[in-house]
Structures are given as structure tokens and as C-alpha cells.
Amino acid sequence: MTAHGDPPMGIYERYAEIYDRSGQISFSLRMIPYLLDILERRGFAGQTMLDLACGTGTVALAFASRGWRVYGVDRSPSMLAQARRKAEEVGLNLLLSEQDMRSFILPERVDLITCLFDSLNYLLTVEDLQQAFSRVAAHLAPGGLFICDMNTIWALSEIWDNNVYFSENNELSIIMESSFDRDMRMATVRLVAFVKRGELYDRIEEVHIERAYPERTVSAAMKRAGLQVLARYEAFTLNPPTSRTPRILWIAQPAEPGPEQ
């Protein structure tokens, strides 16, 4: 983390190339039917969306394939390059731009904004979180929805702390070692990947930092930003979160204007 609380620079720059192959794509593939089910249950019929922190574009492409006009915003040019390549391969159009989620600008308001796979946990101060929520509120059309997920304090402290994850296949091997700072509520993940290139292996190293926030802090930041929380679920279910929920899915909409004073 920098002195101003910015996320570490350079993350995903080299990892983007192997992101989908590493298995990370499985989260998005699981999230797509879950999102569609939530929208159907709410009788929500939109035409435009923004996938904020869109990564390699898996979710954005799923909505584009259903006829939505889809914007994708990400801070990593390498992740956007992967999203652009995937869109070209399937003949779909994504409106992609390299922007910060705390200050992004779109040419129009949209019906749906998503921010998934704990992307918001990369915002390391409450001020940053509220700035992102404010940009979301400013870009939602009346009646629009904001759907996001965040890792919980329980997940980072009980699952991520002192944990090592290892995976390998014929093309690459990945080691992730994570630790948790209980005072700062921040988890640090040190990632090392070995990518086979011919007879040799290329080494990729990155450090990722996430911060978890109490539910009341997230709710308050949304409210101050002009968003009204409609629902909170334990992610991938329709159940309310508990003290042992690892990931919370939030659903919010633009707050109704208050009565004139």
C-alpha cells in the first residue's frame, strides 16, 4: 500500500496473460448464472451495464452475448487487453476503458453496475471505498441496480491468514501465500507463478493486498455516496450473511431524494 492508500501498482500486469488459465475464471463462470437468477427474481430488465474492475471480461461478455450494451472499466491495461482479445474472438463488442474505479467516467448512465470478485477489497481506505460508491451512484440510471461482492473480515482472518495455496498443470504452477494483519484488517497475498515457455519456465511475482470492512462500514459508505442497500446475501446463496460468511453480495440502488427542506 502506498502512503495514500492506493492499491499496489503493477498487479495483474504479467499475471493477466495466465489469469483465466490459472483457474481464476471459475469464479466468474459461477457468478454469471447467480447474477442472472438475482435479476430474474427481481424482475429486472436492463439494456446497459458497466462491469467495474472487469478483468478479462468474462462477466461482461456474458451480458453482451445477451444483447446488453456493456462497458468495462479496469485499472490494468493487460487485463483489458485480454478482455479485448476474448471479445474479438467471439465477435462481441465491449466498450472498454482503462480507468480507476474511484474516478471513472462514462458517457451515459447505465441500468446495471457490477463490481465482482472482491475487487472493492483492493480499496484500502474507507474514503476510497466511498469515492467508488459515489461514482457508481452518479452513473446509475433511475431504478438501476448496483451489485457487488466483498470478502469479509472472517474470510481474511480465518481462511486467508497463514495459508498457502498451490496449483499446477502442464503449462503453469502457482503458489499463493497469504497472511492477515488483524490491526489493519488487511490480507497480503504473495503470488509466484511459473509459466512454461518451450523448455524453460518464466517466473511471475506479484503482491496483492486486500482490506476487509465491517458490514456497517460498507453500508454507511454506500449511504453517504447516495446508494440505498436493498439486500445482502451470503454470496452464491439467497441467505442472509452470518458471522462466518466468507463473502457478501450487496445489492443497492440510487437513494430516493429526501423531502425538500
ZAKOL-198864 format. One line per 4 residues: number of its first residue (from 1); their letters; for each residue x, y, z of N, C-alpha, C, O, CB. Coordinates in steps of 0.1 Angstrom, whole numbers, plus 5000, padded with zeros to 4 digits. Glycine has a CB too. Layout:
NUM	a	X Y Z X Y Z X Y Z X Y Z X Y Z; ...
END
This chain:
1	mtah	5008 4988 5000 5000 5000 5000 5009 5012 5000 5019 5013 5007 4991 5000 5012; 5005 5022 4992 5012 5035 4992 5008 5043 5004 4999 5040 5011 5010 5042 4979; 5015 5055 5005 5012 5064 5016 4998 5069 5015 4992 5073 5025 5021 5075 5016; 4992 5069 5003 4978 5074 5001 4968 5063 5001 4956 5066 4998 4978 5083 4989
5	gdpp	4972 5051 5004 4962 5040 5004 4959 5035 4990 4949 5027 4989 4950 5045 5010; 4966 5038 4980 4964 5033 4967 4967 5018 4966 4976 5014 4973 4972 5041 4956; 4960 5010 4958 4964 4996 4956 4978 4995 4950 4982 5004 4943 4954 4989 4947; 4985 4984 4953 4998 4983 4947 4998 4984 4932 4989 4978 4926 5004 4969 4951
9	mgiy	5007 4991 4926 5008 4993 4912 5014 4980 4905 5022 4973 4912 5016 5005 4908; 5010 4977 4893 5016 4967 4886 5009 4953 4887 5013 4944 4880 5030 4966 4889; 5000 4951 4897 4994 4938 4898 4985 4935 4886 4979 4944 4880 4985 4938 4911; 4985 4923 4883 4978 4917 4871 4985 4921 4858 4981 4916 4847 4964 4922 4870
13	erya	4996 4928 4858 5002 4932 4845 5008 4920 4838 5005 4918 4826 5013 4942 4847; 5015 4912 4845 5021 4900 4839 5011 4888 4841 5011 4878 4833 5035 4897 4844; 5005 4888 4852 4996 4877 4856 4983 4876 4847 4977 4866 4845 4991 4879 4871; 4980 4888 4840 4968 4888 4832 4969 4877 4821 4958 4871 4818 4967 4902 4825
17	eiyd	4981 4875 4816 4982 4865 4805 4977 4851 4809 4972 4844 4800 4997 4864 4801; 4979 4848 4822 4976 4834 4826 4964 4834 4836 4961 4824 4841 4988 4828 4833; 4957 4846 4837 4947 4847 4847 4936 4836 4845 4933 4829 4855 4941 4861 4846; 4930 4836 4833 4920 4826 4831 4925 4812 4832 4918 4803 4838 4914 4828 4817
21	rsgq	4937 4809 4827 4942 4795 4827 4946 4791 4842 4947 4779 4844 4955 4795 4819; 4948 4801 4851 4951 4797 4864 4940 4792 4872 4942 4786 4883 4957 4810 4871; 4928 4793 4867 4916 4788 4874 4908 4799 4880 4896 4797 4884 4920 4779 4885; 4913 4812 4879 4905 4823 4884 4892 4825 4877 4882 4831 4883 4913 4836 4884
25	isfs	4891 4821 4864 4879 4823 4856 4867 4816 4862 4856 4819 4860 4882 4818 4842; 4870 4805 4870 4859 4797 4876 4850 4806 4885 4838 4803 4885 4864 4786 4884; 4855 4816 4891 4846 4825 4899 4836 4832 4891 4824 4832 4894 4855 4835 4907; 4841 4838 4880 4831 4845 4871 4821 4835 4864 4810 4839 4863 4839 4852 4860
29	lrmi	4826 4823 4861 4817 4814 4855 4806 4810 4864 4795 4807 4861 4824 4802 4849; 4809 4809 4877 4800 4806 4887 4791 4818 4890 4779 4816 4893 4807 4801 4900; 4796 4830 4889 4788 4842 4892 4778 4845 4882 4767 4851 4885 4798 4854 4894; 4780 4842 4869 4771 4846 4859 4757 4841 4861 4748 4849 4861 4776 4841 4845
33	pyll	4755 4828 4863 4741 4823 4865 4735 4828 4878 4723 4830 4879 4741 4808 4865; 4743 4830 4888 4739 4836 4901 4733 4850 4898 4723 4854 4903 4750 4836 4911; 4741 4859 4891 4736 4872 4888 4723 4872 4880 4714 4879 4883 4747 4880 4881; 4723 4863 4870 4711 4863 4861 4699 4858 4869 4688 4863 4867 4713 4853 4850
37	dile	4701 4849 4879 4689 4845 4887 4685 4856 4896 4672 4858 4898 4694 4833 4896; 4694 4864 4902 4690 4875 4911 4682 4885 4903 4672 4890 4907 4703 4881 4917; 4687 4889 4891 4680 4898 4882 4666 4893 4878 4656 4901 4879 4688 4902 4870; 4665 4881 4875 4652 4875 4871 4642 4875 4883 4631 4879 4882 4654 4861 4866
41	rrgf	4647 4872 4895 4639 4872 4907 4634 4886 4910 4623 4888 4915 4646 4867 4919; 4641 4896 4906 4637 4910 4909 4629 4916 4897 4625 4927 4897 4649 4919 4911; 4627 4908 4887 4620 4913 4875 4627 4924 4868 4621 4933 4863 4606 4917 4879; 4641 4924 4869 4649 4935 4864 4652 4932 4849 4658 4922 4845 4662 4936 4872
45	agqt	4649 4942 4841 4651 4941 4826 4659 4953 4822 4654 4964 4820 4638 4940 4818; 4672 4952 4821 4681 4963 4817 4686 4961 4803 4685 4950 4797 4692 4965 4827; 4692 4972 4798 4698 4971 4785 4713 4975 4785 4721 4972 4776 4691 4980 4775; 4717 4983 4795 4731 4988 4796 4737 4984 4809 4730 4984 4819 4731 5003 4793
49	mldl	4750 4981 4809 4757 4978 4821 4771 4982 4821 4777 4984 4810 4756 4963 4824; 4777 4984 4833 4791 4986 4835 4796 4975 4844 4790 4972 4855 4794 5000 4841; 4806 4968 4839 4813 4958 4848 4826 4965 4853 4835 4967 4845 4817 4945 4840; 4825 4970 4865 4836 4978 4871 4847 4968 4876 4844 4958 4883 4831 4987 4883
53	acgt	4860 4971 4873 4870 4961 4875 4867 4948 4868 4867 4938 4873 4872 4958 4891; 4866 4950 4855 4860 4939 4846 4870 4928 4844 4867 4917 4840 4856 4945 4833; 4883 4930 4846 4893 4920 4845 4894 4915 4830 4894 4923 4821 4890 4908 4854; 4894 4902 4828 4895 4896 4815 4881 4896 4807 4881 4890 4797 4901 4883 4815
57	gtva	4871 4901 4813 4858 4904 4806 4849 4892 4806 4839 4893 4798 4861 4907 4793; 4850 4882 4814 4842 4870 4813 4827 4874 4816 4818 4870 4809 4846 4860 4823; 4824 4881 4827 4811 4885 4830 4805 4895 4820 4794 4894 4816 4810 4891 4845; 4814 4905 4816 4809 4915 4806 4805 4908 4793 4795 4912 4787 4821 4925 4804
61	lafa	4812 4898 4789 4809 4891 4777 4796 4883 4778 4789 4882 4768 4821 4882 4772; 4794 4878 4790 4782 4870 4792 4769 4879 4790 4759 4875 4784 4781 4864 4806; 4770 4891 4795 4759 4901 4793 4758 4906 4779 4747 4908 4773 4760 4912 4803; 4770 4908 4773 4770 4913 4759 4764 4903 4750 4757 4906 4740 4784 4916 4754
65	srgw	4766 4890 4752 4760 4879 4744 4745 4878 4745 4739 4872 4737 4767 4866 4748; 4740 4885 4756 4725 4885 4758 4719 4898 4753 4708 4901 4755 4722 4883 4772; 4727 4906 4745 4722 4918 4739 4724 4931 4747 4719 4941 4742 4708 4916 4736; 4730 4930 4758 4733 4943 4766 4744 4951 4759 4753 4945 4753 4736 4939 4780
69	rvyg	4743 4964 4760 4755 4973 4757 4763 4973 4770 4758 4978 4780 4750 4987 4752; 4776 4969 4769 4784 4967 4781 4796 4975 4781 4804 4975 4771 4787 4952 4782; 4798 4983 4791 4810 4990 4794 4819 4981 4803 4814 4975 4812 4808 5004 4800; 4832 4982 4801 4841 4975 4811 4852 4985 4815 4859 4991 4806 4847 4962 4804
73	vdrs	4854 4987 4827 4864 4996 4833 4874 4987 4841 4869 4980 4850 4858 5007 4841; 4887 4989 4839 4897 4983 4847 4909 4991 4848 4912 4999 4839 4900 4968 4842; 4917 4990 4859 4929 4998 4860 4941 4992 4853 4951 4998 4850 4932 5000 4875; 4939 4979 4850 4951 4971 4844 4949 4971 4829 4940 4965 4824 4952 4957 4850
77	psml	4959 4977 4821 4958 4976 4807 4960 4962 4802 4955 4958 4791 4969 4985 4800; 4967 4954 4809 4970 4940 4805 4957 4932 4806 4954 4923 4798 4981 4934 4813; 4949 4934 4817 4936 4927 4818 4927 4931 4807 4920 4923 4802 4930 4929 4832; 4927 4944 4804 4918 4949 4794 4922 4943 4780 4913 4940 4772 4918 4964 4793
81	aqar	4935 4941 4778 4939 4935 4765 4934 4921 4764 4930 4917 4753 4954 4935 4765; 4933 4914 4775 4928 4900 4775 4913 4901 4772 4908 4893 4764 4930 4893 4788; 4906 4910 4778 4891 4912 4776 4889 4915 4761 4879 4910 4755 4885 4923 4785; 4897 4924 4756 4895 4928 4742 4898 4917 4732 4890 4915 4723 4905 4940 4738
85	rkae	4908 4909 4735 4911 4897 4727 4899 4887 4727 4895 4882 4717 4924 4890 4732; 4894 4885 4739 4883 4875 4740 4870 4880 4733 4863 4872 4727 4880 4873 4755; 4868 4893 4734 4856 4899 4727 4858 4897 4712 4848 4894 4705 4854 4913 4731; 4870 4900 4707 4872 4898 4692 4870 4884 4688 4865 4881 4677 4886 4904 4689
89	evgl	4875 4875 4696 4874 4861 4692 4860 4856 4691 4857 4847 4682 4881 4852 4703; 4850 4861 4698 4836 4857 4698 4828 4867 4690 4816 4865 4689 4831 4855 4712; 4834 4878 4685 4826 4887 4677 4817 4896 4684 4806 4900 4679 4819 4880 4666; 4820 4899 4697 4812 4908 4705 4819 4921 4708 4831 4922 4707 4808 4901 4718
93	nlll	4811 4931 4711 4816 4945 4713 4816 4948 4728 4805 4948 4734 4809 4955 4705; 4827 4951 4734 4828 4956 4747 4833 4971 4747 4843 4973 4740 4836 4947 4757; 4828 4980 4754 4832 4994 4755 4842 4995 4766 4838 4998 4778 4820 5004 4756; 4855 4992 4764 4865 4990 4774 4873 5003 4776 4876 5010 4766 4874 4979 4771
97	seqd	4876 5006 4788 4885 5018 4791 4893 5015 4804 4889 5009 4813 4876 5031 4792; 4905 5021 4803 4914 5020 4815 4912 5032 4824 4915 5043 4821 4929 5020 4810; 4905 5029 4835 4902 5039 4845 4903 5034 4859 4902 5021 4861 4888 5045 4842; 4903 5043 4869 4903 5039 4883 4889 5039 4888 4881 5048 4884 4911 5050 4891
101	mrsf	4885 5029 4895 4871 5028 4900 4867 5039 4909 4855 5042 4911 4869 5015 4907; 4876 5047 4914 4873 5058 4923 4870 5071 4915 4866 5081 4921 4885 5061 4933; 4873 5071 4902 4872 5084 4895 4867 5081 4880 4868 5090 4872 4885 5091 4894; 4861 5070 4877 4857 5066 4863 4846 5076 4858 4838 5081 4866 4853 5052 4862
105	ilpe	4846 5077 4845 4835 5085 4839 4830 5077 4827 4838 5071 4819 4841 5099 4834; 4817 5076 4825 4811 5070 4814 4803 5081 4806 4799 5091 4812 4802 5059 4818; 4800 5079 4793 4793 5088 4786 4778 5088 4788 4770 5096 4783 4795 5086 4771; 4773 5079 4796 4759 5077 4799 4757 5070 4812 4766 5064 4818 4751 5070 4788
109	rvdl	4745 5072 4818 4741 5064 4829 4737 5050 4824 4732 5048 4813 4729 5071 4837; 4739 5040 4833 4736 5026 4829 4726 5020 4839 4724 5025 4850 4749 5018 4828; 4720 5009 4834 4709 5002 4842 4715 4994 4853 4709 4992 4864 4701 4994 4833; 4727 4988 4851 4733 4979 4860 4748 4981 4861 4754 4983 4851 4730 4964 4856
113	itcl	4753 4981 4873 4767 4982 4875 4771 4970 4884 4765 4968 4895 4772 4996 4882; 4781 4963 4880 4786 4952 4888 4801 4954 4892 4808 4961 4884 4785 4938 4881; 4805 4950 4903 4819 4950 4907 4821 4938 4916 4817 4937 4927 4822 4964 4916; 4828 4928 4910 4829 4914 4915 4842 4909 4918 4853 4916 4916 4822 4905 4905
117	fdsl	4842 4897 4924 4855 4890 4928 4863 4899 4937 4875 4901 4935 4863 4886 4915; 4857 4904 4948 4864 4912 4958 4872 4923 4953 4882 4927 4960 4872 4903 4967; 4869 4929 4941 4876 4940 4936 4876 4952 4946 4886 4959 4947 4871 4944 4923; 4865 4954 4953 4864 4965 4962 4873 4963 4974 4876 4973 4981 4849 4967 4966
121	nyll	4876 4951 4977 4886 4949 4988 4900 4955 4986 4908 4956 4995 4887 4934 4992; 4903 4957 4973 4915 4963 4970 4916 4978 4973 4927 4984 4972 4918 4961 4955; 4905 4984 4976 4904 4998 4981 4907 4998 4996 4899 4992 5004 4890 5005 4978; 4918 5004 5000 4924 5002 5013 4920 5012 5023 4925 5012 5035 4938 5001 5012
125	tved	4912 5022 5020 4906 5032 5030 4892 5033 5027 4886 5031 5017 4914 5045 5028; 4885 5037 5038 4870 5040 5037 4868 5051 5027 4858 5051 5020 4864 5043 5051; 4876 5061 5027 4875 5072 5018 4875 5067 5003 4867 5071 4995 4886 5083 5020; 4884 5058 5000 4885 5052 4987 4872 5045 4983 4867 5046 4972 4897 5043 4985
129	lqqa	4867 5037 4993 4855 5029 4991 4843 5038 4988 4836 5036 4979 4852 5021 5003; 4842 5049 4996 4831 5058 4994 4832 5066 4980 4822 5068 4974 4831 5069 5005; 4845 5069 4976 4846 5075 4963 4841 5066 4952 4835 5071 4943 4861 5079 4961; 4845 5053 4953 4840 5044 4943 4825 5043 4943 4818 5043 4932 4846 5030 4945
133	fsrv	4819 5042 4955 4804 5042 4955 4798 5054 4950 4787 5054 4944 4800 5040 4970; 4804 5066 4952 4799 5078 4947 4799 5079 4932 4789 5084 4925 4807 5090 4952; 4809 5073 4925 4810 5072 4911 4799 5063 4906 4793 5065 4895 4823 5068 4906; 4797 5052 4913 4786 5042 4909 4772 5049 4910 4765 5049 4900 4786 5030 4919
137	aahl	4770 5056 4921 4757 5063 4922 4755 5074 4911 4744 5075 4906 4756 5070 4936; 4766 5080 4907 4765 5091 4897 4762 5085 4883 4757 5092 4874 4777 5099 4896; 4765 5072 4881 4763 5066 4868 4752 5056 4867 4750 5049 4856 4776 5059 4864; 4744 5054 4877 4732 5045 4877 4720 5053 4872 4717 5064 4876 4730 5039 4890
141	apgg	4713 5047 4862 4701 5053 4857 4690 5051 4868 4692 5043 4877 4696 5046 4844; 4680 5060 4868 4669 5058 4878 4663 5044 4878 4660 5038 4867 4657 5068 4875; 4662 5038 4889 4658 5024 4890 4669 5014 4888 4666 5002 4887 4647 5022 4881; 4681 5018 4885 4692 5009 4882 4697 5002 4895 4693 5005 4906 4704 5017 4877
145	lfic	4705 4992 4893 4710 4983 4904 4725 4983 4904 4732 4983 4893 4705 4969 4902; 4731 4983 4916 4745 4980 4918 4746 4967 4925 4741 4966 4936 4751 4992 4926; 4754 4958 4920 4756 4945 4926 4771 4943 4927 4779 4944 4917 4750 4933 4917; 4776 4941 4939 4790 4939 4942 4792 4928 4953 4783 4925 4960 4797 4952 4946
149	dmnt	4804 4923 4953 4807 4914 4964 4820 4918 4971 4829 4924 4965 4808 4899 4959; 4821 4914 4984 4833 4918 4991 4837 4906 5001 4828 4900 5007 4832 4931 4999; 4850 4903 5002 4854 4894 5012 4852 4900 5026 4852 4912 5028 4869 4891 5011; 4848 4892 5036 4846 4896 5049 4858 4895 5058 4868 4889 5054 4834 4888 5056
153	iwal	4857 4902 5070 4868 4901 5079 4870 4886 5083 4882 4882 5085 4865 4910 5092; 4860 4879 5085 4861 4865 5089 4869 4857 5078 4877 4849 5082 4847 4858 5091; 4866 4860 5066 4873 4852 5055 4888 4855 5055 4896 4846 5055 4867 4856 5041; 4892 4868 5056 4906 4872 5056 4913 4867 5068 4925 4863 5067 4907 4887 5054
157	seiw	4906 4867 5080 4913 4863 5092 4913 4848 5095 4923 4843 5100 4906 4870 5104; 4903 4841 5090 4902 4827 5093 4906 4818 5082 4910 4807 5084 4888 4824 5098; 4904 4823 5070 4907 4814 5058 4921 4818 5052 4929 4810 5048 4896 4815 5047; 4923 4831 5051 4935 4836 5044 4947 4837 5052 4958 4835 5047 4932 4850 5038
161	dnnv	4946 4838 5065 4957 4840 5074 4966 4828 5075 4961 4817 5077 4953 4844 5088; 4979 4829 5072 4989 4818 5073 4984 4807 5064 4984 4795 5068 4990 4813 5087; 4980 4810 5052 4975 4800 5043 4984 4799 5030 4989 4809 5026 4961 4802 5039; 4986 4787 5025 4993 4785 5013 4985 4778 5003 4979 4767 5006 5007 4778 5015
165	yfse	4983 4783 4991 4976 4776 4980 4985 4773 4969 4994 4781 4965 4964 4786 4975; 4984 4761 4964 4993 4756 4953 4984 4749 4942 4976 4741 4945 5004 4747 4958; 4987 4752 4930 4981 4745 4919 4991 4744 4907 5000 4752 4906 4968 4752 4914; 4989 4733 4899 4998 4732 4888 4991 4724 4877 4982 4715 4880 5011 4725 4892
169	nnel	4995 4726 4865 4991 4718 4854 5003 4717 4844 5014 4721 4848 4978 4724 4846; 5001 4712 4832 5012 4711 4823 5018 4724 4818 5030 4724 4814 5008 4703 4811; 5011 4735 4820 5016 4748 4815 5021 4757 4825 5030 4765 4823 5005 4754 4807; 5016 4756 4838 5020 4765 4848 5018 4760 4862 5010 4750 4864 5012 4778 4847
173	siim	5025 4766 4871 5024 4763 4886 5022 4776 4893 5029 4786 4890 5036 4755 4891; 5014 4776 4903 5011 4788 4910 5011 4786 4925 5006 4776 4930 4997 4794 4906; 5018 4794 4932 5019 4794 4947 5014 4807 4952 5019 4818 4948 5033 4791 4952; 5004 4807 4961 4999 4819 4968 5001 4817 4983 4995 4808 4989 4984 4822 4964
177	essf	5008 4826 4989 5010 4826 5003 5004 4838 5009 5007 4850 5005 5025 4825 5007; 4994 4837 5019 4987 4848 5024 4988 4849 5039 4990 4839 5046 4972 4847 5020; 4988 4862 5044 4988 4865 5058 4978 4876 5061 4974 4883 5052 5003 4868 5063; 4975 4878 5074 4965 4888 5077 4969 4896 5089 4974 4891 5099 4951 4881 5081
181	drdm	4968 4909 5087 4971 4919 5098 4958 4923 5105 4950 4929 5099 4978 4932 5092; 4957 4918 5117 4944 4919 5124 4942 4934 5128 4930 4938 5129 4944 4911 5136; 4952 4942 5131 4950 4956 5134 4945 4964 5122 4936 4972 5124 4963 4962 5139; 4951 4961 5111 4947 4969 5099 4936 4962 5091 4930 4968 5082 4959 4970 5089
185	rmat	4932 4950 5095 4922 4942 5087 4926 4940 5073 4918 4940 5064 4908 4948 5088; 4939 4938 5070 4944 4937 5057 4951 4923 5055 4958 4918 5064 4954 4948 5054; 4948 4917 5043 4955 4905 5040 4965 4908 5028 4962 4915 5019 4945 4894 5035; 4976 4901 5029 4987 4903 5019 4989 4889 5013 4991 4879 5019 5000 4908 5025
189	vrlv	4988 4889 5000 4989 4876 4992 5002 4878 4983 5002 4887 4975 4977 4873 4984; 5011 4869 4985 5023 4868 4977 5022 4857 4967 5021 4845 4970 5036 4867 4986; 5021 4861 4954 5019 4852 4943 5031 4849 4935 5038 4859 4931 5007 4857 4934; 5034 4837 4933 5046 4833 4924 5040 4823 4915 5035 4812 4918 5058 4827 4933
193	afvk	5042 4826 4902 5038 4816 4891 5050 4813 4882 5058 4821 4879 5026 4823 4883; 5050 4800 4878 5060 4796 4868 5052 4791 4856 5045 4782 4856 5068 4784 4875; 5055 4799 4845 5048 4796 4832 5058 4790 4822 5069 4795 4820 5043 4810 4826; 5054 4778 4817 5062 4771 4808 5063 4778 4794 5052 4780 4788 5057 4756 4806
197	rgel	5075 4781 4790 5077 4786 4776 5087 4778 4769 5099 4780 4772 5081 4802 4777; 5083 4769 4761 5092 4760 4755 5098 4750 4765 5090 4743 4772 5104 4767 4748; 5111 4750 4766 5118 4741 4776 5121 4748 4789 5126 4742 4798 5130 4735 4770; 5117 4761 4790 5120 4769 4802 5108 4774 4808 5097 4772 4803 5129 4781 4798
201	ydri	5109 4779 4821 5098 4785 4828 5101 4799 4831 5112 4803 4835 5096 4777 4841; 5091 4807 4829 5091 4822 4832 5085 4824 4846 5074 4819 4849 5083 4830 4821; 5092 4831 4854 5087 4834 4868 5079 4847 4869 5084 4857 4864 5099 4834 4878; 5068 4847 4875 5059 4859 4877 5057 4861 4892 5053 4851 4898 5046 4858 4869
205	eevh	5060 4872 4897 5058 4875 4911 5049 4888 4913 5051 4898 4906 5071 4877 4918; 5039 4887 4921 5031 4898 4925 5027 4898 4939 5027 4888 4946 5018 4899 4916; 5024 4910 4945 5019 4911 4958 5005 4918 4958 5004 4929 4952 5029 4919 4967; 4995 4911 4963 4982 4917 4963 4978 4920 4978 4980 4912 4987 4972 4907 4957
209	iera	4971 4931 4980 4967 4935 4993 4952 4938 4993 4947 4945 4985 4975 4947 4999; 4945 4932 5002 4930 4934 5004 4927 4938 5018 4933 4934 5027 4922 4922 5000; 4917 4947 5019 4912 4951 5032 4898 4947 5034 4890 4949 5024 4914 4966 5035; 4894 4942 5045 4880 4938 5048 4874 4949 5057 4881 4955 5065 4879 4924 5054
213	yper	4861 4951 5055 4854 4962 5063 4842 4956 5070 4836 4946 5065 4850 4973 5054; 4839 4961 5082 4826 4956 5088 4814 4960 5079 4815 4969 5072 4825 4963 5102; 4804 4952 5080 4792 4954 5072 4787 4968 5074 4782 4975 5065 4781 4944 5075; 4786 4973 5087 4781 4986 5089 4789 4997 5083 4784 5007 5079 4780 4989 5105
217	tvsa	4802 4995 5081 4811 5005 5074 4807 5005 5059 4807 5016 5054 4825 5001 5076; 4805 4994 5053 4802 4994 5039 4788 5000 5037 4786 5008 5028 4802 4979 5034; 4778 4997 5046 4765 5002 5044 4765 5018 5046 4759 5025 5038 4756 4996 5055; 4773 5022 5056 4774 5037 5058 4781 5044 5046 4776 5055 5042 4782 5040 5071
221	amkr	4791 5038 5040 4798 5044 5029 4788 5044 5017 4788 5054 5009 4810 5036 5025; 4780 5034 5015 4771 5034 5004 4760 5045 5006 4757 5053 4997 4764 5021 5003; 4755 5046 5018 4745 5057 5021 4751 5071 5019 4744 5079 5013 4740 5055 5036; 4763 5073 5024 4769 5086 5022 4771 5089 5007 4771 5101 5003 4782 5088 5029
225	aglq	4773 5079 4999 4776 5081 4985 4763 5082 4977 4763 5085 4965 4783 5069 4979; 4751 5081 4983 4739 5082 4976 4733 5069 4971 4725 5069 4962 4740 5091 4965; 4736 5058 4978 4731 5045 4975 4723 5039 4986 4726 5042 4998 4742 5035 4971; 4712 5032 4983 4704 5026 4992 4705 5011 4991 4703 5005 4981 4689 5030 4990
229	vlar	4709 5004 5002 4711 4990 5003 4697 4983 5002 4689 4986 5010 4719 4985 5015; 4696 4974 4992 4683 4967 4991 4684 4953 4997 4674 4948 5003 4679 4965 4976; 4696 4947 4996 4697 4933 5001 4712 4930 5003 4721 4936 4997 4691 4923 4991; 4714 4920 5012 4728 4915 5014 4726 4899 5015 4718 4894 5023 4734 4921 5028
233	yeaf	4734 4892 5008 4734 4878 5008 4747 4872 5011 4758 4878 5007 4728 4873 4995; 4747 4860 5017 4760 4852 5016 4761 4848 5001 4752 4842 4995 4759 4839 5025; 4772 4852 4995 4774 4851 4981 4771 4837 4976 4775 4827 4983 4788 4854 4977; 4765 4836 4965 4761 4824 4958 4749 4817 4965 4746 4805 4962 4772 4814 4957
237	tlnp	4742 4824 4974 4730 4819 4980 4720 4831 4981 4724 4842 4977 4733 4813 4994; 4708 4828 4986 4699 4839 4989 4697 4840 5004 4687 4845 5009 4685 4836 4982; 4707 4835 5012 4706 4835 5026 4713 4848 5032 4722 4853 5026 4713 4823 5032; 4708 4853 5043 4714 4865 5049 4728 4861 5054 4730 4849 5058 4706 4870 5060
241	ptsr	4738 4870 5054 4751 4867 5059 4751 4864 5074 4742 4869 5081 4761 4879 5056; 4760 4856 5078 4762 4853 5092 4776 4857 5096 4784 4863 5088 4760 4838 5095; 4780 4854 5109 4793 4858 5114 4804 4850 5108 4816 4854 5109 4793 4856 5129; 4800 4839 5101 4810 4831 5094 4809 4831 5079 4813 4822 5072 4809 4816 5099
245	tpri	4802 4841 5074 4801 4842 5059 4814 4847 5053 4819 4857 5058 4789 4852 5056; 4820 4840 5043 4832 4845 5038 4831 4856 5028 4841 4864 5026 4839 4833 5031; 4820 4857 5021 4818 4867 5010 4804 4872 5010 4794 4864 5011 4822 4861 4997; 4802 4885 5010 4789 4891 5010 4786 4897 4996 4794 4904 4991 4787 4901 5021
249	lwia	4774 4894 4991 4769 4900 4979 4760 4912 4983 4750 4909 4990 4762 4890 4969; 4763 4924 4978 4755 4936 4981 4746 4939 4969 4751 4939 4958 4764 4947 4986; 4734 4943 4971 4725 4949 4961 4721 4962 4965 4715 4964 4976 4713 4939 4957; 4723 4973 4957 4719 4986 4961 4713 4993 4949 4715 4989 4937 4731 4994 4967
253	qpae	4707 5005 4951 4701 5013 4941 4703 5028 4944 4706 5031 4956 4686 5010 4938; 4702 5037 4935 4703 5051 4938 4692 5054 4949 4681 5051 4948 4701 5060 4926; 4697 5062 4959 4687 5065 4970 4677 5075 4965 4680 5084 4957 4695 5071 4982; 4665 5073 4970 4654 5083 4967 4658 5096 4973 4662 5097 4984 4640 5078 4972
257	pgpe	4656 5107 4965 4658 5121 4971 4649 5123 4983 4637 5120 4983 4657 5131 4960; 4655 5129 4993 4647 5133 5005 4638 5144 5003 4639 5151 4992 4656 5136 5017; 4628 5147 5012 4619 5158 5010 4627 5171 5011 4637 5172 5018 4608 5157 5021; 4622 5181 5004 4628 5194 5004 4627 5200 5018 4617 5199 5024 4622 5203 4993
261	q	4638 5206 5022 4638 5212 5035 4631 5226 5034 4630 5233 5044 4653 5214 5040
END
